[in-house]
Amino acid sequence: QVQLVQSGGGLVEAGGSATLSCAASGRPVTRNAMGWFRQALGKEREFVAGVSGSSLTTYYADSVKDRFIMSRNNDKNTVYLAMFYLEPEDTAVYYCALDRDQNSPSRDAARYDDWGQGTQVTVSS
C-alpha cells in the first residue's frame, strides 16, 4: 500500500505562484504514472497534469498548460506541481494520485488507485 502525503498550497493572490508536493511512502513509485487532479466547490474532479514514471511524458489540461509544471524526483519519491500566473478559476482542492499498474499517465481519474489527502489552493482576485 502506498501512502501519498501532500504539502503546499494555501491562499495566493491572482497572478502569483505556488508549489504543491506529494511524497509517496511504502514503496518506490519510480515506475508508476502519477497525476494531479483538482475539484472546485460544486464541480467534478478534473485532471490537471500527469507524468510518466520515467518523466519522459507529461500531460496537462488545456486550462493549465503553459502555466503549471509537473515534475518528479524519483530519488525522493516525490512529485511536484509548480503553478504560475494563478487565476481565481484555479481555486480548488488539489489531489495527487498514483496509478499502480501503468507507467504512462492518464487523464481519467478512474485509472488511479491511491490518492493524497487533498490540499486547498485559494486564489484571491
Secondary structure, 3 states (H helix, E strand, C coil): CCEEEEEECEEEECCCCEEEEEEEECCCCCCCCEEEEEECCCCCCEEEEEECCCCCCEEECCCCCCCEEEEEECCCCEEEEEECCCCHHHCEEEEEEECCCCCCCCCCHHHCCEECCCEEEEEEC
